[in-house]
């Protein structure tokens, strides 16, 4: 029954539209077709001019209302450059947009069809063709050049003092692995992935570099004003590391590691003060459709001081000891303490 009503409403709407069109046609015949057409042109010309004014006012209003309120200030060194490039691009394209739209709508109004006015046909002009081909080509080349420069800066060699974090996407969450004091991430192999055996990353335990690696999920910790290089991969399908507050993103591809680096410039606490939002958190999102749970693939990023990061790392146990508790000195000490005989005087 519901389907019948929907079809009936659509049919009725079509019928009404058709009848209005026919009525307009009859009115045009009675008034005179030419007169009716000229009147329609005048109305359309005025509406185009009104649309131009209202549209430009709306663009200005939206810009003033939303400027800086969607993502806020960039929270990384590269983010400042990305925002600068974006503003330059928007400035150039906005200038062209305003110029062309004013010309388009003003010409439609100014040179609408009028009695005793003959059209002037302008078929070709080599000079104009050269101007509107060469100038945009040069402008776009410069913009693309800056984009490539920034891209290679972001994906190039990280500073020597940069910390390294391995980021792995999976349906539907994030995994992070930190090197220990040696600063080296241990080797891993996808066939070794076994969460049941406390080896979710697939680390190779025969590699000594894995002995001090720390594994965490859903929350990445970074040090403010210290470069960080992300080594990015995926376990199942293609994901995308989206760091909107840092103006960074990079594909996470199974079997093909990708990298990028940046320097966080504000701690989480400082950003809460800047935004006036006590609940502000940095986020890592998946910017590539990866399945039905894509919407929920959200992780947190904590940017903190070096002392806070060191304390956080000290509270974590290397994954090697989690997977091999028998080799954990702390576990051995507790076991020996529990098994030691109790000595002392016996009170009778």
C-alpha positions in Angstrom: 0.0 0.0 0.0 2.8 2.4 0.9 4.5 1.7 -2.5 1.1 2.5 -4.3 0.8 5.8 -2.5 4.4 6.8 -3.4 3.8 5.9 -7.1 0.5 7.8 -7.0 2.1 10.9 -5.6 4.9 10.9 -8.2 2.4 10.4 -11.0 0.3 13.3 -9.6 3.4 15.6 -9.4 4.3 14.8 -13.0 0.7 15.5 -14.1 0.6 18.9 -12.3 4.0 19.9 -13.8 2.8 18.9 -17.3 -0.4 20.9 -16.9 1.5 24.0 -15.7 3.8 23.7 -18.7 0.8 23.4 -21.1 -0.9 26.4 -19.4 2.2 28.5 -19.8 2.4 27.6 -23.4 -1.3 28.6 -24.0 -0.7 31.9 -22.2 2.3 32.6 -24.4 0.2 32.0 -27.5 -2.5 34.4 -26.2 0.0 37.1 -25.3 2.2 36.6 -28.3 5.2 34.3 -28.2 7.9 36.9 -28.8 6.6 39.2 -26.1 6.4 36.3 -23.6 9.9 35.1 -24.4 11.4 38.6 -24.0 9.7 38.9 -20.6 11.0 35.5 -19.5 14.5 36.6 -20.5 14.3 39.8 -18.4 13.1 37.8 -15.4 15.9 35.2 -15.8 18.5 37.9 -16.2 17.4 39.6 -13.0 17.4 36.2 -11.2 20.9 35.5 -12.4 22.1 38.8 -11.0 20.3 38.2 -7.7 21.9 34.8 -7.5 25.3 36.3 -8.1 25.0 38.7 -5.2 23.4 36.3 -2.8 25.9 33.6 -3.7 28.9 35.8 -3.1 27.5 37.1 0.2 26.9 33.4 1.2 30.4 32.4 0.4 31.8 35.3 2.4 29.6 34.5 5.4 30.5 30.8 5.4 34.2 31.7 5.3 34.0 34.1 8.2 31.8 31.8 10.2 33.8 28.6 9.8 37.3 29.8 9.2 39.7 28.1 11.7 36.8 26.3 13.5 36.8 22.9 11.7 40.3 21.6 12.3 41.8 24.5 14.2 45.5 25.4 14.1 47.9 22.9 12.6 49.6 20.9 15.3 52.8 19.9 13.4 55.6 21.6 11.6 54.6 20.2 8.2 51.0 21.1 9.0 51.9 24.8 8.9 53.3 24.4 5.4 50.3 22.4 4.2 47.9 25.1 5.5 50.0 27.8 3.9 49.9 26.0 0.5 46.1 25.5 0.9 45.5 29.1 1.6 47.6 30.2 -1.4 45.7 27.8 -3.6 42.3 29.0 -2.2 43.3 32.6 -2.7 44.2 32.1 -6.3 41.2 30.0 -7.2 38.9 32.3 -5.3 40.1 35.3 -7.2 39.5 33.4 -10.5 36.2 32.2 -9.2 34.9 35.6 -8.3 36.2 37.1 -11.6 34.6 34.4 -13.8 31.3 34.2 -11.9 30.8 38.0 -12.0 31.6 38.0 -15.7 29.3 35.1 -16.3 26.2 36.4 -14.5 26.8 40.1 -15.4 27.1 39.3 -19.1 23.9 37.2 -18.9 22.1 40.1 -17.4 23.7 42.9 -19.4 23.5 41.3 -22.8 20.2 39.6 -22.6 18.0 39.5 -25.7 16.5 42.8 -26.5 14.6 44.3 -29.4 16.7 45.9 -32.2 19.9 44.4 -30.7 22.0 42.2 -32.9 24.4 39.6 -31.5 28.1 39.8 -32.1 29.8 36.5 -32.9 33.3 36.1 -31.6 34.5 32.8 -33.1 38.2 32.9 -32.3 41.1 35.0 -31.0 44.6 33.7 -30.8 45.8 36.2 -28.2 42.9 35.3 -25.8 43.5 31.6 -26.3 47.2 32.1 -25.4 46.4 34.2 -22.3 43.9 31.8 -20.8 46.0 28.8 -21.6 49.5 29.9 -20.6 48.6 31.8 -17.4 46.6 29.0 -15.8 49.3 26.5 -16.9 52.1 28.4 -15.3 50.0 29.0 -12.1 49.1 25.3 -11.8 52.7 24.3 -12.4 53.9 26.4 -9.6 51.2 25.1 -7.2 52.0 21.5 -8.2 55.7 22.2 -7.7 55.1 23.4 -4.1 52.9 20.3 -3.5 55.6 17.9 -4.7 58.3 19.7 -2.7 56.2 19.4 0.5 55.3 15.8 -0.3 59.0 14.7 -0.6 59.7 16.7 2.5 57.1 14.7 4.4 58.0 11.3 3.0 61.7 11.9 2.8 64.5 11.0 5.3 63.6 11.8 8.9 66.0 13.7 11.2 68.5 11.5 12.9 67.0 12.2 16.4 63.5 11.2 15.2 61.7 8.5 17.2 60.2 5.6 15.3 56.7 4.2 15.7 55.2 1.4 13.7 51.6 1.9 12.8 49.5 -1.1 11.6 45.9 -0.9 10.4 43.5 -3.8 10.7 39.7 -4.2 10.5 38.8 -2.2 12.5 41.5 -0.7 14.7 45.1 0.4 15.0 48.2 -1.2 16.4 51.4 0.6 17.5 54.9 -0.8 18.1 57.7 1.1 19.7 61.4 0.2 19.7 63.1 0.0 23.1 66.4 1.6 24.2 68.2 0.2 21.2 66.0 2.4 18.9 65.5 -0.5 16.4 62.2 -2.2 15.6 62.6 -6.0 15.5 61.8 -8.1 12.5 58.4 -9.5 12.0 56.7 -12.0 9.6 53.1 -12.1 8.8 52.8 -15.9 9.3 53.9 -15.4 12.9 50.8 -13.2 13.7 49.1 -15.1 16.6 47.2 -13.0 19.1 46.4 -16.1 21.1 50.1 -16.5 21.7 50.5 -12.8 22.6 52.2 -12.1 19.3 49.7 -9.9 17.4 52.3 -8.1 15.4 54.0 -11.3 14.1 57.4 -10.5 15.7 60.3 -12.9 15.2 61.5 -13.8 18.7 64.9 -15.0 17.5 65.7 -11.4 16.6 67.3 -9.7 19.6 65.9 -6.3 18.5 62.5 -7.6 19.4 63.4 -8.2 23.1 62.6 -4.6 24.1 59.9 -3.6 21.6 56.6 -2.4 23.2 53.2 -3.2 21.6 50.0 -1.2 22.3 46.7 -0.8 20.6 44.4 2.1 19.8 46.5 4.8 21.6 49.7 6.3 20.3 52.0 8.4 22.4 54.3 11.1 20.9 56.8 13.6 22.3 56.1 17.3 21.7 58.8 19.1 19.6 60.5 15.8 18.7 60.4 14.4 15.2 58.6 11.1 14.7 58.8 8.8 11.8 55.8 6.5 11.2 56.4 3.2 9.6 53.0 2.3 8.2 51.4 -1.0 7.1 48.2 -3.1 7.2 47.2 -6.6 8.1 44.2 -7.2 5.8 43.0 -4.6 3.4 44.2 -1.1 2.4 43.7 1.5 5.2 44.8 5.1 5.4 46.4 6.8 8.3 44.6 10.1 8.7 46.0 12.7 11.1 43.8 15.6 10.5 45.1 17.8 13.3 48.7 17.3 12.0 47.5 17.8 8.3 49.0 14.4 7.4 47.8 11.2 5.7 49.3 8.1 4.2 48.0 4.8 2.8 48.5 1.7 4.9 49.1 -1.1 2.4 49.4 -4.8 3.2 53.0 -6.0 2.5 54.2 -2.6 1.3 55.4 -0.4 4.2 55.1 3.4 3.7 56.6 6.1 5.8 56.2 9.8 6.7 57.5 12.0 9.5 56.5 15.2 11.3 57.1 17.0 14.5 54.2 17.6 16.9 54.3 21.2 18.1 51.6 21.2 20.8 50.9 18.8 23.6 47.3 17.5 24.1 47.1 19.7 27.2 48.2 22.8 25.3 45.6 22.1 22.5 42.9 21.8 25.1 43.8 25.3 26.3 44.0 26.7 22.8 40.6 25.3 21.7 38.9 25.9 25.0 37.7 22.3 24.9 38.6 20.2 28.0 37.7 17.0 26.1 40.0 17.7 23.1 42.0 14.7 21.9 44.2 14.1 18.8 42.7 11.4 16.6 44.0 8.9 14.1 41.3 7.9 11.6 41.1 5.6 8.6 40.6 7.7 5.5 40.1 4.8 3.2 36.9 2.8 3.0 37.9 -0.6 4.4 34.7 -2.4 5.3 31.5 -2.2 7.2 33.2 -1.2 10.4 35.2 1.6 8.7 33.3 4.3 10.6 34.5 3.0 13.9 38.2 2.8 13.1 39.3 5.5 15.4 42.4 5.7 17.5 43.8 8.3 20.0 47.1 10.2 20.0 48.6 11.6 23.2 51.2 14.3 22.7 53.2 14.9 25.9 56.5 15.9 27.3 59.6 13.7 27.1 59.4 13.0 30.9 55.7 11.9 30.6 56.5 9.8 27.6 59.4 8.1 29.4 57.2 7.4 32.4 54.5 5.9 30.1 57.1 3.7 28.3 58.5 2.5 31.7 55.0 1.3 32.6 54.8 -0.9 29.6 56.3 -4.4 29.4 58.1 -5.5 26.2 55.9 -7.8 24.1 58.7 -10.4 24.1 58.2 -10.8 27.9 54.4 -10.8 27.6 54.7 -13.7 25.0 57.5 -15.5 27.0 56.7 -15.0 30.7 59.2 -17.6 31.6 62.0 -15.3 30.5 60.7 -12.3 32.5 63.0 -11.6 35.4 60.1 -10.1 37.4 58.1 -13.3 37.0 61.1 -15.4 38.1 61.7 -13.3 41.2 58.0 -13.6 42.2 58.1 -17.4 41.6 61.2 -17.9 43.7 59.8 -15.7 46.5 56.6 -17.8 46.6 58.5 -21.1 46.6 61.1 -20.1 49.3 60.7 -22.0 52.6 59.6 -19.9 55.6 62.2 -19.9 58.4 62.1 -18.5 61.9 61.2 -19.4 65.5 58.1 -21.4 66.1 55.9 -20.1 69.0 54.3 -22.8 71.0 
